[in-house]
Structures are given as structure tokens and as C-alpha cells.
């Protein structure tokens, strides 16, 4: 149990375009989902916390107008990178938290974004 | 917020126990310690968590010192597939995870 999927697993887009990444909890309802970004050889950096039915909470330094997060249902959160630039190229990972769990998060496999 | 400190890297011979330490000296009384690992280009995988008592599951054992200021993750019989970056995390009150640099474990044949 506790499976989280992401789609797509990798995407290449042109500079200036927008890209949407989906995160789904497949076998449980997740009231809270998290979005992380990871650059090569670096650790995961928390970008935002996504709560179902409410606005996402962004970490300091993360532009909310550039990284749009929607958590419309208990099993789906989306991250849209708007007007992507090459510096947005990164590995984006989502995680989901079970309401009944204490603090454990279950992570998706990640989405590799390359902006050309 | 409880910050964690881990060694940057460790090597372990295949079949031997891998002991990965973590220092969390500022941990509060009701904060848990979580361990995850990340194999190259994948999302982190949950391993184990604990509060005060030692814990064991099918993947690993977690030893927490009595003062809770440090813990050790033990992989009893490391295999090549255990090569990964291991993260020790003490979540913030709002369930957020702040990842440190982790320990890069290399299991050697």
C-alpha cells in the first residue's frame, strides 16, 4: 500500500512554455501533499505544501505565480511550471501524507524536467 | 526545529551490517525520527521511524539513544541494492520534511 505516482516521468519543453506535473495517491486519500525540487547532486528542497481544497503554502523563496499548485481532490495534486526557463530544469518529486499516519510521507518516483 | 547531522559518506562490505548514525541534539520530547533512502534518480523510500524505543522492521533497525539526541539506522546484511543516500529527518510540527545532505552509502562487493 501507500503508492504515489507521478506523470510524466520525464518531460522536455521549450523555454517560455508551461508544463503540468501530476501527483496521485493510488491507494489512499491524501489530505496533504508536498512538492520538492532536487538539483543534481543536491538534496531535496521543499517547495510547497498542498492541502486539498485550499491554497498551497509556499516555502520562502519559491515563486507562487511561477509554480502553480492545485490540489482539487484527495488523490490528485498538480504542479504547473509556468513560463519555464532552463534554470527550472530539475527533478520534481511529490509526496503524500496519510491522514491517519503520524508524519510519514510516501514519495512519488519523480519527474525530470528539461527546459531547452 | 530539530536539525539533523549525518556523515557525508560511508562504505560497507556486502553482507556486513551497515550502521548509519544521525545526530539530532535539538530534538523535542514529542518529535519523531524518520529514515528514508533515495536510490539514484528515484523518489525517497520510507524505511523506519521511532520516538523513544528501538524499532525493527523487515528493512532495518533503528536504535535511539536514551537522551534521544542521536540515532543509528542498522541495515543488518547490506546488499549492493542498498547503495543509496540515506536521510534522517525530524519533521517539523506541520509535517514538513527538511532534508539535510544525508549519508551516501556505498555497498562494496
gemmi code that builds the backbone of each chain (N, CA, C; Angstrom):
import gemmi

chains = {
    "A": [
        ("UNK", (0.817, -1.193, 0.000), (0.000, 0.000, 0.000), (0.856, 1.249, 0.000)),
        ("UNK", (0.193, 2.426, 0.049), (0.858, 3.725, 0.079), (1.681, 3.970, -1.177)),
        ("UNK", (1.016, 3.869, -2.310), (1.693, 4.089, -3.590), (1.330, 5.469, -4.121)),
        ("UNK", (2.377, 6.175, -4.542), (2.200, 7.510, -5.111), (2.804, 7.497, -6.514)),
        ("UNK", (2.052, 7.982, -7.481), (2.563, 8.025, -8.854), (2.727, 9.461, -9.317)),
        ("UNK", (3.553, 9.641, -10.301), (3.732, 10.948, -10.927), (3.696, 10.777, -12.440)),
        ("UNK", (3.168, 11.800, -13.080), (3.125, 11.783, -14.535), (3.341, 13.181, -15.079)),
        ("UNK", (4.208, 13.365, -16.054), (5.016, 12.324, -16.686), (6.256, 12.008, -15.856)),
        ("UNK", (6.986, 10.984, -16.245), (8.225, 10.660, -15.548), (9.361, 11.550, -16.035)),
        ("UNK", (9.236, 11.991, -17.284), (10.206, 12.969, -17.777), (9.544, 13.805, -18.865)),
        ("UNK", (9.990, 15.029, -18.991), (9.415, 15.927, -19.984), (10.471, 16.924, -20.424)),
        ("UNK", (10.444, 17.202, -21.719), (11.306, 18.226, -22.303), (10.396, 19.296, -22.881)),
        ("UNK", (10.651, 20.538, -22.544), (9.826, 21.605, -23.085), (10.706, 22.774, -23.504)),
        ("UNK", (10.107, 23.639, -24.313), (10.849, 24.810, -24.775), (10.688, 25.954, -23.801)),
        ("UNK", (11.694, 26.788, -23.749), (11.676, 27.948, -22.876), (10.451, 28.811, -23.163)),
        ("UNK", (9.772, 29.226, -22.117), (8.599, 30.074, -22.268), (7.287, 29.330, -22.218)),
        ("UNK", (7.326, 28.029, -22.334), (6.100, 27.231, -22.270), (5.825, 26.797, -20.839)),
        ("UNK", (4.627, 26.251, -20.620), (4.243, 25.778, -19.294), (4.149, 24.258, -19.284)),
        ("UNK", (4.432, 23.681, -18.161), (4.421, 22.228, -18.016), (3.646, 21.850, -16.758)),
        ("UNK", (2.769, 20.858, -16.886), (2.000, 20.395, -15.736), (2.464, 19.009, -15.334)),
        ("UNK", (2.686, 18.837, -14.035), (3.085, 17.549, -13.478), (1.993, 17.091, -12.526)),
        ("UNK", (1.574, 15.835, -12.667), (0.525, 15.286, -11.812), (1.110, 14.372, -10.746)),
        ("UNK", (0.505, 14.423, -9.583), (0.882, 13.551, -8.470), (-0.384, 12.898, -7.953)),
        ("UNK", (-0.409, 11.582, -7.932), (-1.593, 10.854, -7.489), (-1.255, 9.868, -6.381)),
        ("UNK", (-2.093, 9.845, -5.363), (-2.002, 8.785, -4.358), (-2.966, 7.697, -4.817)),
        ("UNK", (-2.439, 6.506, -5.074), (-3.212, 5.468, -5.749), (-4.084, 4.643, -4.819)),
        ("UNK", (-3.679, 4.474, -3.586), (-4.441, 3.575, -2.725), (-4.793, 4.186, -1.383)),
        ("UNK", (-4.707, 5.495, -1.294), (-5.158, 6.146, -0.062), (-5.502, 7.589, -0.383)),
        ("UNK", (-6.285, 8.186, 0.487), (-6.646, 9.585, 0.322), (-5.646, 10.454, 1.070)),
        ("UNK", (-5.124, 11.420, 0.377), (-4.081, 12.263, 0.949), (-4.602, 13.674, 1.139)),
        ("UNK", (-4.802, 14.052, 2.369), (-5.251, 15.425, 2.607), (-4.131, 16.422, 2.387)),
        ("UNK", (-2.903, 15.952, 2.535), (-1.756, 16.832, 2.342), (-0.766, 16.206, 1.380)),
        ("UNK", (-0.330, 16.998, 0.427), (0.729, 16.573, -0.484), (1.818, 17.637, -0.475)),
        ("UNK", (3.007, 17.214, -0.792), (4.155, 18.113, -0.770), (4.870, 18.045, -2.114)),
        ("UNK", (5.454, 19.168, -2.492), (6.247, 19.219, -3.718), (7.678, 19.615, -3.389)),
        ("UNK", (8.608, 18.846, -3.953), (10.031, 19.077, -3.737), (10.711, 19.266, -5.086)),
        ("UNK", (11.884, 19.894, -5.019), (12.718, 20.029, -6.205), (14.115, 19.564, -5.831)),
        ("UNK", (14.778, 18.896, -6.754), (16.116, 18.392, -6.469), (17.015, 18.632, -7.664)),
        ("UNK", (18.063, 19.413, -7.445), (19.069, 19.636, -8.478), (20.122, 18.547, -8.369)),
        ("UNK", (20.875, 18.317, -9.459), (21.871, 17.232, -9.464), (22.831, 17.331, -8.282)),
        ("UNK", (23.040, 16.186, -7.647), (23.970, 16.039, -6.529), (23.594, 16.890, -5.323)),
        ("UNK", (22.354, 17.322, -5.259), (21.892, 18.071, -4.101), (20.748, 17.331, -3.431)),
        ("UNK", (20.388, 17.811, -2.249), (19.302, 17.195, -1.501), (17.953, 17.715, -1.994)),
        ("UNK", (16.889, 17.111, -1.507), (15.553, 17.579, -1.861), (15.277, 18.900, -1.151)),
        ("UNK", (14.626, 19.803, -1.875), (14.245, 21.073, -1.283), (12.725, 21.197, -1.337)),
        ("UNK", (12.121, 21.391, -0.176), (10.671, 21.536, -0.121), (10.256, 22.835, -0.792)),
        ("UNK", (9.306, 22.727, -1.734), (8.812, 23.907, -2.423), (7.508, 24.404, -1.803)),
        ("UNK", (6.587, 23.469, -1.573), (5.271, 23.894, -1.111), (4.518, 22.726, -0.502)),
        ("UNK", (3.558, 23.084, 0.325), (2.642, 22.139, 0.941), (1.272, 22.356, 0.331)),
        ("UNK", (0.660, 21.273, -0.105), (-0.608, 21.361, -0.808), (-1.691, 20.669, 0.000)),
        ("UNK", (-2.705, 21.397, 0.394), (-3.818, 20.823, 1.144), (-5.070, 20.791, 0.277)),
        ("UNK", (-5.771, 19.680, 0.302), (-6.963, 19.512, -0.521), (-7.986, 20.586, -0.229)),
        ("UNK", (-8.404, 21.239, -1.277), (-9.456, 22.239, -1.157), (-9.017, 23.596, -0.676)),
        ("UNK", (-7.728, 23.794, -0.488), (-7.273, 25.115, -0.050), (-6.017, 25.516, -0.809)),
        ("UNK", (-5.608, 26.746, -0.626), (-4.423, 27.240, -1.333), (-3.163, 26.595, -0.783)),
        ("UNK", (-2.206, 26.418, -1.667), (-0.938, 25.837, -1.243), (-0.145, 26.845, -0.416)),
        ("UNK", (0.702, 26.308, 0.441), (1.613, 27.141, 1.238), (3.005, 26.975, 0.678)),
        ("UNK", (3.601, 28.067, 0.245), (4.898, 28.008, -0.406), (6.015, 28.319, 0.580)),
        ("UNK", (7.152, 27.660, 0.367), (8.331, 27.943, 1.187), (8.949, 29.269, 0.743)),
        ("UNK", (9.711, 29.832, 1.638), (10.345, 31.114, 1.355), (11.233, 31.001, 0.126)),
        ("UNK", (11.099, 31.952, -0.766), (11.924, 31.978, -1.963), (11.328, 31.257, -3.158)),
        ("UNK", (10.204, 30.576, -2.972), (9.551, 29.879, -4.086), (8.440, 30.772, -4.631)),
        ("UNK", (8.499, 31.057, -5.925), (7.527, 31.968, -6.531), (6.203, 31.258, -6.773)),
        ("UNK", (5.175, 31.676, -6.083), (3.886, 31.004, -6.212), (3.225, 31.241, -7.559)),
        ("UNK", (3.563, 32.341, -8.225), (2.975, 32.608, -9.540), (3.678, 31.828, -10.634)),
        ("UNK", (4.843, 31.326, -10.326), (5.587, 30.546, -11.310), (5.299, 29.047, -11.140)),
        ("UNK", (5.150, 28.633, -9.907), (4.888, 27.228, -9.616), (3.468, 27.125, -9.047)),
        ("UNK", (2.516, 26.891, -9.955), (1.112, 26.840, -9.565), (0.754, 25.444, -9.078)),
        ("UNK", (0.168, 25.387, -7.904), (-0.197, 24.102, -7.327), (-1.695, 24.048, -7.115)),
        ("UNK", (-2.286, 22.941, -7.559), (-3.708, 22.708, -7.389), (-3.920, 21.348, -6.768)),
        ("UNK", (-4.712, 21.291, -5.721), (-4.992, 20.025, -5.019), (-6.509, 19.876, -4.972)),
        ("UNK", (-7.048, 19.503, -6.118), (-8.503, 19.544, -6.297), (-9.226, 18.358, -5.691)),
        ("UNK", (-8.513, 17.267, -5.467), (-9.163, 16.093, -4.885), (-8.234, 15.450, -3.879)),
        ("UNK", (-8.742, 14.477, -3.160), (-7.939, 13.824, -2.130), (-6.890, 12.887, -2.691)),
        ("UNK", (-6.883, 12.701, -4.001), (-5.892, 11.806, -4.593), (-5.057, 12.455, -5.689)),
        ("UNK", (-5.249, 13.742, -5.938), (-4.541, 14.376, -7.041), (-4.087, 15.777, -6.691)),
        ("UNK", (-2.807, 16.025, -6.908), (-2.256, 17.375, -6.820), (-1.460, 17.612, -8.099)),
        ("UNK", (-1.516, 18.834, -8.609), (-0.754, 19.148, -9.812), (0.155, 20.336, -9.562)),
        ("UNK", (1.312, 20.281, -10.205), (2.279, 21.371, -10.175), (2.454, 21.849, -11.605)),
        ("UNK", (2.190, 23.118, -11.856), (2.391, 23.685, -13.181), (3.548, 24.672, -13.118)),
        ("UNK", (4.567, 24.398, -13.910), (5.692, 25.320, -14.025), (5.358, 26.255, -15.181)),
        ("UNK", (5.113, 27.515, -14.875), (4.698, 28.458, -15.904), (5.905, 29.189, -16.474)),
        ("UNK", (5.823, 29.487, -17.774), (6.894, 30.208, -18.458), (8.260, 29.637, -18.051)),
        ("UNK", (8.422, 28.371, -18.342), (9.631, 27.670, -17.899), (10.888, 28.237, -18.555)),
        ("UNK", (11.951, 28.219, -17.789), (13.266, 28.641, -18.286), (14.269, 27.536, -18.005)),
        ("UNK", (15.407, 27.562, -18.675), (16.392, 26.491, -18.463), (16.765, 26.281, -16.997)),
        ("UNK", (16.778, 27.332, -16.214), (17.125, 27.175, -14.797), (16.056, 26.445, -13.988)),
        ("UNK", (14.886, 26.227, -14.591), (13.840, 25.435, -13.938), (14.045, 23.942, -14.164)),
        ("UNK", (14.991, 23.593, -15.010), (15.292, 22.181, -15.244), (15.716, 21.547, -13.930)),
        ("UNK", (15.043, 20.474, -13.573), (15.293, 19.865, -12.263), (14.503, 18.563, -12.171)),
        ("UNK", (14.664, 17.895, -11.049), (13.904, 16.681, -10.722), (12.839, 17.116, -9.720)),
        ("UNK", (11.576, 16.968, -10.086), (10.477, 17.382, -9.222), (9.832, 16.132, -8.619)),
        ("UNK", (9.712, 16.145, -7.307), (9.204, 14.976, -6.591), (8.033, 15.406, -5.709)),
        ("UNK", (6.978, 14.606, -5.719), (5.862, 14.892, -4.823), (5.798, 13.815, -3.748)),
        ("UNK", (5.124, 14.128, -2.682), (4.871, 13.140, -1.642), (3.467, 13.357, -1.105)),
        ("UNK", (2.943, 12.333, -0.470), (1.598, 12.410, 0.085), (1.603, 11.872, 1.503)),
        ("UNK", (0.781, 12.478, 2.313), (0.694, 12.078, 3.710), (-0.684, 11.517, 3.987)),
        ("UNK", (-0.705, 10.356, 4.625), (-1.975, 9.758, 5.024), (-2.557, 10.533, 6.188)),
        ("UNK", (-3.856, 10.748, 6.198), (-4.459, 11.435, 7.337), (-4.259, 10.675, 8.642)),
        ("UNK", (-4.241, 9.343, 8.555), (-4.147, 8.541, 9.772), (-2.710, 8.320, 10.207)),
        ("UNK", (-1.765, 8.628, 9.319), (-0.362, 8.436, 9.671), (0.107, 9.521, 10.603)),
        ("UNK", (1.230, 9.312, 11.187), (1.755, 10.334, 12.078), (2.451, 11.384, 11.208)),
        ("UNK", (3.658, 11.104, 10.828), (4.356, 12.072, 9.995), (4.873, 11.483, 8.693)),
        ("UNK", (4.706, 10.156, 8.498), (5.349, 9.588, 7.325), (4.739, 10.094, 6.027)),
        ("UNK", (5.621, 10.309, 5.079), (5.231, 10.723, 3.742), (5.636, 9.621, 2.772)),
        ("UNK", (4.846, 9.481, 1.721), (5.134, 8.496, 0.685), (5.408, 9.251, -0.597)),
        ("UNK", (6.549, 8.953, -1.188), (7.048, 9.756, -2.296), (6.738, 9.126, -3.651)),
        ("UNK", (6.514, 10.007, -4.615), (6.390, 9.568, -5.991), (7.757, 9.297, -6.581)),
        ("UNK", (7.782, 8.754, -7.796), (9.062, 8.407, -8.423), (9.810, 9.598, -9.004)),
        ("UNK", (9.154, 10.746, -9.056), (9.823, 11.933, -9.566), (9.555, 12.191, -11.043)),
        ("UNK", (9.701, 13.454, -11.415), (9.560, 13.893, -12.811), (10.778, 14.721, -13.178)),
        ("UNK", (11.459, 14.287, -14.209), (12.640, 15.052, -14.648), (12.206, 16.036, -15.720)),
        ("UNK", (12.383, 17.309, -15.430), (12.024, 18.382, -16.372), (13.288, 18.971, -16.971)),
        ("UNK", (13.316, 19.010, -18.297), (14.410, 19.670, -19.010), (13.816, 20.769, -19.871)),
        ("UNK", (14.282, 21.984, -19.663), (13.800, 23.134, -20.430), (14.910, 23.553, -21.394)),
        ("UNK", (14.573, 23.549, -22.676), (15.596, 23.880, -23.681), (15.457, 25.309, -24.195)),
    ],
    "B": [
        ("UNK", (12.937, 23.795, 15.499), (13.058, 22.727, 14.524), (14.319, 21.919, 14.813)),
        ("UNK", (14.188, 20.611, 14.811), (15.324, 19.757, 15.115), (16.150, 19.535, 13.853)),
        ("UNK", (17.382, 20.035, 13.860), (18.263, 19.850, 12.719), (18.997, 18.529, 12.884)),
        ("UNK", (19.283, 17.866, 11.780), (20.000, 16.599, 11.836), (21.357, 16.732, 11.178)),
        ("UNK", (22.311, 15.950, 11.676), (23.662, 15.921, 11.125), (24.033, 14.478, 10.860)),
        ("UNK", (24.504, 14.215, 9.642), (24.895, 12.869, 9.248), (26.251, 12.923, 8.551)),
        ("UNK", (27.012, 11.826, 8.619), (28.264, 11.791, 7.855), (27.951, 11.852, 6.364)),
        ("UNK", (28.844, 12.443, 5.612), (28.605, 12.638, 4.191), (28.564, 11.326, 3.436)),
        ("UNK", (29.461, 10.424, 3.781), (29.518, 9.165, 3.041), (30.056, 8.048, 3.920)),
        ("UNK", (29.698, 6.817, 3.549), (30.185, 5.627, 4.234), (30.268, 4.496, 3.223)),
        ("UNK", (31.204, 3.585, 3.473), (31.299, 2.360, 2.686), (30.991, 1.187, 3.598)),
        ("UNK", (30.465, 0.130, 2.995), (30.150, -1.069, 3.765), (30.354, -2.272, 2.854)),
        ("UNK", (30.937, -3.336, 3.398), (31.115, -4.546, 2.602), (29.796, -5.292, 2.494)),
        ("UNK", (29.563, -5.839, 1.339), (28.342, -6.615, 1.108), (28.242, -7.750, 2.118)),
        ("UNK", (27.039, -7.926, 2.683), (26.823, -8.963, 3.678), (27.083, -8.535, 5.108)),
        ("UNK", (27.766, -7.411, 5.274), (28.023, -6.910, 6.615), (26.930, -5.936, 7.027)),
        ("UNK", (26.893, -5.631, 8.325), (25.917, -4.661, 8.816), (26.381, -3.251, 8.491)),
        ("UNK", (25.456, -2.428, 8.039), (25.730, -1.009, 7.807), (25.085, -0.220, 8.933)),
        ("UNK", (25.894, 0.563, 9.633), (25.404, 1.375, 10.748), (25.516, 2.848, 10.373)),
        ("UNK", (24.388, 3.481, 10.216), (24.378, 4.875, 9.782), (23.929, 5.770, 10.932)),
        ("UNK", (24.821, 6.642, 11.406), (24.469, 7.492, 12.548), (23.796, 8.794, 12.133)),
        ("UNK", (23.060, 9.345, 13.074), (22.425, 10.645, 12.870), (22.392, 11.372, 14.205)),
        ("UNK", (22.808, 12.619, 14.171), (22.756, 13.443, 15.373), (21.578, 14.395, 15.269)),
        ("UNK", (20.748, 14.416, 16.297), (19.594, 15.345, 16.342), (19.484, 15.874, 17.759)),
        ("UNK", (20.516, 16.585, 18.170), (20.649, 17.000, 19.567), (19.583, 17.988, 20.024)),
        ("UNK", (18.921, 18.664, 19.087), (17.906, 19.659, 19.489), (16.487, 19.100, 19.396)),
        ("UNK", (16.362, 17.803, 19.328), (15.048, 17.179, 19.183), (14.196, 17.442, 20.416)),
        ("UNK", (12.906, 17.644, 20.204), (11.979, 17.854, 21.313), (11.375, 16.523, 21.741)),
        ("UNK", (10.744, 16.543, 22.910), (10.257, 15.310, 23.501), (9.238, 14.554, 22.694)),
        ("UNK", (8.459, 15.244, 21.882), (7.407, 14.568, 21.138), (7.697, 14.482, 19.644)),
        ("UNK", (8.933, 14.709, 19.260), (9.297, 14.658, 17.837), (9.846, 13.288, 17.463)),
        ("UNK", (9.380, 12.799, 16.335), (9.813, 11.507, 15.831), (11.072, 11.647, 14.989)),
        ("UNK", (11.771, 10.531, 14.841), (12.902, 10.431, 13.913), (12.478, 9.514, 12.773)),
        ("UNK", (12.616, 9.997, 11.556), (12.276, 9.213, 10.368), (13.527, 8.976, 9.530)),
        ("UNK", (13.558, 7.818, 8.907), (14.647, 7.490, 7.990), (14.059, 7.139, 6.625)),
        ("UNK", (14.680, 7.719, 5.599), (14.336, 7.424, 4.217), (15.636, 7.164, 3.455)),
        ("UNK", (15.486, 6.545, 2.316), (16.647, 6.437, 1.434), (16.227, 6.773, 0.003)),
        ("UNK", (17.206, 7.247, -0.757), (16.945, 7.617, -2.137), (17.986, 6.940, -3.024)),
        ("UNK", (17.480, 6.045, -3.823), (18.329, 5.413, -4.819), (18.352, 6.336, -6.035)),
        ("UNK", (19.450, 6.345, -6.718), (19.689, 7.312, -7.786), (18.491, 7.503, -8.710)),
        ("UNK", (18.104, 8.781, -8.855), (17.042, 9.172, -9.790), (15.681, 8.559, -9.464)),
        ("UNK", (15.443, 8.279, -8.191), (14.126, 7.806, -7.767), (13.637, 8.676, -6.622)),
        ("UNK", (12.366, 8.555, -6.276), (11.853, 9.244, -5.111), (12.306, 8.545, -3.841)),
        ("UNK", (12.375, 9.279, -2.734), (12.789, 8.654, -1.468), (11.847, 7.530, -1.057)),
        ("UNK", (12.434, 6.554, -0.385), (11.684, 5.389, 0.093), (11.687, 5.391, 1.609)),
        ("UNK", (10.515, 5.244, 2.211), (10.403, 5.171, 3.663), (11.086, 3.915, 4.180)),
        ("UNK", (11.848, 4.054, 5.267), (12.483, 2.883, 5.862), (11.868, 2.568, 7.227)),
        ("UNK", (11.951, 3.520, 8.136), (11.545, 3.247, 9.515), (11.414, 4.561, 10.266)),
        ("UNK", (10.707, 4.549, 11.375), (10.660, 5.730, 12.222), (10.548, 5.294, 13.681)),
        ("UNK", (10.860, 6.207, 14.593), (10.769, 5.900, 16.010), (10.654, 7.160, 16.846)),
        ("UNK", (10.228, 6.973, 18.076), (10.093, 8.083, 19.016), (11.090, 7.938, 20.162)),
        ("UNK", (10.956, 6.866, 20.917), (11.861, 6.656, 22.048), (12.477, 5.267, 22.016)),
        ("UNK", (11.631, 4.276, 21.732), (12.094, 2.901, 21.775), (12.785, 2.505, 20.483)),
        ("UNK", (13.608, 1.482, 20.581), (14.221, 0.933, 19.376), (13.139, 0.263, 18.534)),
        ("UNK", (13.303, 0.327, 17.244), (12.322, -0.234, 16.332), (13.005, -1.140, 15.320)),
        ("UNK", (12.254, -2.132, 14.861), (12.758, -3.044, 13.831), (11.637, -3.369, 12.871)),
        ("UNK", (11.972, -3.412, 11.597), (11.025, -3.911, 10.603), (11.805, -4.776, 9.607)),
        ("UNK", (11.150, -5.105, 8.523), (11.782, -6.029, 7.577), (12.963, -5.403, 6.850)),
        ("UNK", (13.055, -4.104, 6.889), (14.147, -3.439, 6.179), (15.340, -3.142, 7.077)),
        ("UNK", (15.068, -2.691, 8.306), (16.152, -2.172, 9.122), (15.768, -2.132, 10.592)),
        ("UNK", (16.763, -1.769, 11.407), (16.531, -1.495, 12.822), (16.926, -0.057, 13.107)),
        ("UNK", (16.239, 0.529, 14.059), (16.524, 1.897, 14.462), (16.820, 1.896, 15.951)),
        ("UNK", (18.009, 2.370, 16.289), (18.416, 2.466, 17.682), (18.449, 3.943, 18.054)),
        ("UNK", (17.683, 4.316, 19.065), (17.629, 5.710, 19.523), (18.241, 5.760, 20.911)),
        ("UNK", (19.173, 6.678, 21.125), (19.807, 6.787, 22.430), (18.787, 7.231, 23.477)),
        ("UNK", (19.131, 6.952, 24.722), (18.185, 7.247, 25.802), (17.852, 8.741, 25.888)),
        ("UNK", (18.847, 9.589, 25.620), (18.585, 11.028, 25.670), (17.971, 11.536, 24.355)),
        ("UNK", (17.805, 10.648, 23.388), (17.182, 10.928, 22.090), (17.952, 11.926, 21.249)),
        ("UNK", (19.179, 12.201, 21.581), (19.936, 13.182, 20.818), (20.601, 12.577, 19.593)),
        ("UNK", (20.580, 11.281, 19.480), (21.136, 10.656, 18.289), (20.467, 9.313, 18.051)),
        ("UNK", (20.633, 8.828, 16.833), (20.068, 7.522, 16.485), (20.967, 6.858, 15.448)),
        ("UNK", (20.788, 5.560, 15.308), (21.564, 4.794, 14.333), (20.622, 3.889, 13.557)),
        ("UNK", (20.709, 3.968, 12.250), (19.969, 3.055, 11.388), (20.881, 1.880, 11.076)),
        ("UNK", (20.365, 0.686, 11.258), (21.163, -0.508, 11.006), (20.535, -1.330, 9.898)),
        ("UNK", (21.313, -1.544, 8.840), (20.916, -2.500, 7.800), (21.700, -3.771, 8.114)),
        ("UNK", (21.064, -4.820, 8.572), (21.798, -5.954, 9.153), (22.697, -6.705, 8.181)),
        ("UNK", (22.288, -6.850, 6.962), (23.095, -7.570, 5.966), (23.020, -6.791, 4.652)),
        ("UNK", (23.892, -5.824, 4.518), (23.811, -4.915, 3.373), (24.041, -5.661, 2.053)),
        ("UNK", (23.271, -5.278, 1.053), (23.456, -5.801, -0.296), (23.776, -4.643, -1.231)),
        ("UNK", (24.179, -4.976, -2.436), (24.520, -3.932, -3.401), (23.326, -3.021, -3.665)),
        ("UNK", (22.120, -3.567, -3.555), (20.912, -2.766, -3.805), (20.638, -1.749, -2.693)),
        ("UNK", (21.384, -1.858, -1.597), (21.225, -0.870, -0.515), (22.059, 0.379, -0.752)),
        ("UNK", (22.845, 0.396, -1.816), (23.604, 1.594, -2.149), (22.627, 2.725, -2.459)),
        ("UNK", (22.718, 3.809, -1.679), (21.740, 4.901, -1.787), (22.182, 6.038, -0.887)),
        ("UNK", (21.443, 7.130, -0.939), (21.615, 8.220, 0.023), (20.556, 8.040, 1.103)),
        ("UNK", (20.999, 8.021, 2.353), (20.100, 7.789, 3.482), (19.898, 9.101, 4.236)),
        ("UNK", (18.643, 9.427, 4.451), (18.285, 10.671, 5.117), (17.635, 10.399, 6.463)),
        ("UNK", (18.091, 11.096, 7.467), (17.496, 11.098, 8.791), (16.725, 12.407, 8.910)),
        ("UNK", (15.456, 12.333, 9.278), (14.615, 13.536, 9.291), (13.839, 13.606, 10.594)),
        ("UNK", (13.789, 14.786, 11.171), (12.922, 15.034, 12.324), (11.898, 16.060, 11.854)),
        ("UNK", (10.677, 15.620, 11.543), (9.705, 16.525, 10.941), (9.344, 17.713, 11.826)),
        ("UNK", (9.069, 18.818, 11.159), (8.574, 19.982, 11.863), (7.123, 19.747, 12.251)),
        ("UNK", (6.629, 20.600, 13.097), (5.286, 20.420, 13.649), (4.187, 20.344, 12.618)),
        ("UNK", (4.381, 20.976, 11.475), (3.336, 20.964, 10.450), (3.571, 19.859, 9.434)),
        ("UNK", (4.259, 18.814, 9.824), (4.511, 17.634, 8.998), (5.502, 17.879, 7.865)),
        ("UNK", (6.136, 19.019, 7.858), (7.095, 19.289, 6.789), (8.379, 18.502, 7.008)),
        ("UNK", (8.981, 18.073, 5.930), (10.285, 17.438, 5.967), (11.321, 18.427, 5.436)),
        ("UNK", (12.380, 18.609, 6.195), (13.520, 19.372, 5.710), (14.668, 18.385, 5.545)),
        ("UNK", (15.051, 18.163, 4.318), (16.101, 17.181, 4.042), (17.476, 17.814, 4.217)),
        ("UNK", (18.331, 17.129, 4.957), (19.728, 17.528, 5.040), (20.483, 16.907, 3.869)),
        ("UNK", (21.774, 16.835, 4.011), (22.598, 16.293, 2.920), (22.587, 14.772, 2.884)),
        ("UNK", (22.212, 14.133, 4.009), (22.148, 12.681, 4.031), (23.516, 12.019, 4.008)),
        ("UNK", (23.513, 10.691, 4.109), (24.733, 9.886, 4.031), (24.687, 9.053, 2.765)),
        ("UNK", (25.707, 9.200, 1.969), (25.800, 8.389, 0.748), (26.457, 7.070, 1.121)),
        ("UNK", (25.684, 5.996, 1.159), (26.190, 4.676, 1.494), (26.533, 3.920, 0.220)),
        ("UNK", (27.734, 3.431, 0.190), (28.172, 2.618, -0.932), (28.455, 1.213, -0.404)),
        ("UNK", (27.750, 0.228, -0.907), (27.970, -1.153, -0.518), (28.918, -1.780, -1.544)),
        ("UNK", (29.999, -2.309, -1.027), (31.064, -2.825, -1.891), (31.008, -4.340, -2.007)),
        ("UNK", (31.163, -4.821, -3.218), (31.136, -6.271, -3.463), (32.381, -6.948, -2.897)),
    ],
}
model = gemmi.Model(1)
for chain_id, residues in chains.items():
    chain = gemmi.Chain(chain_id)
    for i, (resn, *xyz) in enumerate(residues, 1):
        res = gemmi.Residue()
        res.name, res.seqid = resn, gemmi.SeqId(i, " ")
        for name, pos in zip(("N", "CA", "C"), xyz):
            atom = gemmi.Atom()
            atom.name, atom.element = name, gemmi.Element(name[0])
            atom.pos, atom.b_iso = gemmi.Position(*pos), 0.0
            res.add_atom(atom)
        chain.add_residue(res)
    model.add_chain(chain)
structure = gemmi.Structure()
structure.add_model(model)
structure.setup_entities()
